[in-house]
């Protein structure tokens, strides 16, 4: 699974978009010999979707920091 390691962005008021430049690595890079090389990726996001996405991310971060997991995950103790 790709892991986000860095990002940059450019944005335009004219287009009401932002472009994220994402750098990723394979999660298993430090654990196995034959990992995938993941190319950098750029994605364009309209401002309304960006606002929604940021709000969702902040909500999930608060849940994680409260020590809770997504209900779909089965956590073994």
C-alpha positions as CSV (number, residue, x, y, z in Angstrom):
1,X,0.0,0.0,0.0
2,X,1.4,3.4,-0.8
3,X,2.4,5.7,2.1
4,X,2.4,9.4,1.6
5,X,5.8,10.7,2.6
6,X,5.7,14.3,1.3
7,X,3.6,16.7,-0.6
8,X,3.5,20.1,-2.2
9,X,0.8,22.2,-3.8
10,X,0.0,24.9,-6.2
11,X,-3.4,26.6,-6.4
12,X,-5.4,29.0,-8.6
13,X,-8.2,31.4,-7.7
14,X,-9.1,31.6,-11.4
15,X,-9.7,27.8,-11.7
16,X,-10.8,27.4,-8.0
17,X,-8.6,24.3,-7.8
18,X,-5.5,23.2,-6.1
19,X,-3.0,20.7,-7.4
20,X,-1.3,18.3,-4.9
21,X,2.1,16.9,-5.8
22,X,2.3,13.7,-3.8
23,X,5.5,11.7,-3.0
24,X,4.9,8.1,-1.9
25,X,6.8,5.0,-0.9
26,X,5.8,1.4,-0.5
27,X,4.8,0.7,3.2
28,X,7.0,-2.5,3.1
29,X,10.1,-0.6,1.9
30,X,11.9,-1.1,5.3
31,X,10.7,-4.7,5.7
32,X,11.2,-6.7,2.5
33,X,13.8,-6.7,-0.3
34,X,11.6,-6.5,-3.4
35,X,9.4,-3.4,-2.9
36,X,7.6,-1.4,-5.5
37,X,9.0,1.9,-6.8
38,X,6.1,4.3,-6.7
39,X,6.0,7.3,-9.0
40,X,5.2,10.8,-7.8
41,X,1.6,11.8,-8.5
42,X,-0.2,15.1,-9.1
43,X,-3.9,15.4,-8.6
44,X,-6.2,18.3,-9.2
45,X,-8.9,19.0,-6.5
46,X,-11.7,21.6,-6.9
47,X,-11.9,23.9,-3.8
48,X,-15.3,22.5,-2.6
49,X,-14.0,19.0,-2.5
50,X,-10.8,20.2,-0.9
51,X,-12.8,21.8,2.0
52,X,-14.9,18.6,2.4
53,X,-11.7,16.4,2.4
54,X,-9.9,18.6,4.9
55,X,-12.9,18.5,7.3
56,X,-13.1,14.7,7.0
57,X,-9.4,14.3,7.6
58,X,-9.5,16.5,10.7
59,X,-12.4,14.6,12.1
60,X,-10.7,11.3,11.6
61,X,-7.4,12.6,13.2
62,X,-9.4,13.6,16.3
63,X,-11.0,10.1,16.5
64,X,-7.5,8.5,16.2
65,X,-6.1,10.8,18.8
66,X,-9.0,9.9,21.1
67,X,-7.8,6.3,20.8
68,X,-10.6,4.9,18.7
69,X,-10.5,2.9,15.5
70,X,-12.7,2.7,12.5
71,X,-15.6,0.4,13.3
72,X,-14.8,-1.8,10.3
73,X,-11.4,-2.8,11.8
74,X,-11.3,-5.8,14.1
75,X,-8.6,-5.0,16.7
76,X,-7.1,-8.0,18.5
77,X,-6.0,-7.4,22.1
